[in-house]
């Protein structure tokens, strides 16, 4: 007998990252990544006038986030994470759908993201949400404090036709 269980899908609220969200975001960052961003990394990115940071919340609790940069011809996804307890519930897809909604044929027609070679869950997520691996860049990520070598990145690209966000609620229609 074939029993298929389907997890419920969350409909998180998306909003701008606020200063008070930083402790939650840092906790998620440390939970999700072998080489997490530091508070200084966050400040540097958020000080960039082209940097956008959004959080996904459920019942006012931050459960995920993404940070991206607006470039002249594309968007660059710098960071995306979802609490382990809220994975595979549509939170990451909702964030990516929001990002895909910012694309337009005449202006920014794709999103690029560099993913560490060893980040298998990241590779799987991007593949499952319609991104294509388009390039491998040796030595893209700096060596970490452990004295290791620079790490290879896989560059993924998302274009608008590959992602259907028609059913995703758009709570932040003014994000540019």
N, C-alpha and C positions, 0 to 999 in steps of 0.2 A: 504494500500500500504506500502510495506516494503522498506524504504530508508536506505541504508547502506552507511555511509560516512567513508572513509578511510583517516586517516591523512597521510601526506607525511612522508617518512622516511628520516632522515638525514644520510649523510655519513661523519661523523666527521673525522678529521685528528687526529691521536693519536701520541703523542710525550712525551719525558721525561718532567717532571715538572722542570721548571727553577725558579731561585730565584725571578724573576720578576712576576711570576704567583701567588706567595703566597697571595698577597692581594685579588685577584679574588677568589682563593680557600677558603680563610677565609670567604669571603662574601657568597659563596655558602654554606659553612659549617654551618654558622649561619642561613641561609635561610632554610636549610633542616632538621636540627636536634635540638631537644629539649635540648640536652646536647652536644653542639659542641666542637670540639677539639680547644685548644688554640694554639697560635703561638709556645709556648714552647712544646706542644704535637707534633706538626709537626716537629720541630727541632730534638726532641729526636728520632722519628721514622726515619727521613731522615738521621740521623747520623749513624744509624745501617747499616753496610755494606751489609746486606742481605735485606734491604728495597728498594723497587722499587716504584716510584710514576710516574704515567702517567696522562696527561691531554688530554681531548677531546676538540678540537677546531673547530669552524666554522668561516671562514673569520677572522682568527687570534684571535678570542675571545674565552676565556675559558668558556665552557658550562658544563663541568663535569670533574671528576677525579676519580682515584682509587689509593689505596696504598696497597701493599701486601708485605709479607715477604716470603723469600725462606727458607723453613725448609728442613731437609734431606729427608723426605718421602712425603711431601705435600707442598702446598702453603697455606698461611694464608691471606685471604683478611681482611684487617683491616678497610678499609673505602672506600666507593663508594658513590658518589652523583652526581646528575644532576640538573642543574637549573630548577626550577619549570616550567619556560616558555618553556623548551626543553624536558620535560618528555613525554613519550609515542611516541617518534619519533625514537626509535632505538639506542639512545646514550648509555644507560646502557647496552643493549644487545651487542653492539659493544665492550664495555669495557670487559664484561664478556667473549665474544668470544676470545678476545685477551688473556685473562687469561687462558681459556680452551686450547688454542693453545700451552701453555707452558707445558702441561701435557704429560707424556709418561709412558707407562706401566712398564718399568724397573726402573724408578727413582721416579719422583713425579707423583702419579697417581690420586690425588684428590686435591680439593681446599676446605678449611674449612672457615666458616665465622660465627661469633657470632653476633646475632641480638637481640637488647633489646626486651623484651616481649611486650612492648607498641608500638613498631615500626611496626604498621600494614602495612604501605606501603612497608616497607622493606621485610616483610614476603611475601606479595603478589608478589613483584618483583622476589624474589628468587624462589618461587613456579612456577611462569610463565616462568622462564628461565631454568627449569629443575633441580634445586637444591632440595635435600631432607632434611627435618628436621630429624636429627639423634639423637639428645640428648637435654635435658633441664638441665641447670645448675643453680641451685639456688645461688643467691649472687655473680654472676659472675662479674657484673659491680659495681664499687664502689659507695657508697652513694654520692649524689651530695651535693652542698653547702646548699641546702634547709633543710638539716638535715634528709632527707629521709633514708629509708632502702636501703641496697644493692639490685640491680635489677637483676632479672632472665634473662638469655640469652637462646635463642634457637640457637643451633648450626646446621648450614646447611652445606651439603656436595655436591659438584659437581664433577662428574667423567667425563672423556672425552667422552664416548659413549652417554651421555645424552645431549650433546650440539653439534649441527652441525654448525660449523663456516665456511663451505666451500664457502659461498657466501660473506664473510666479507673480505674486502680489508685489507691487512696486511702491513701497512705503516712503522712498526717498526720491521723488521724481526730480528734485532740483540738484542732485549731485552731478557735477560736471566732469 
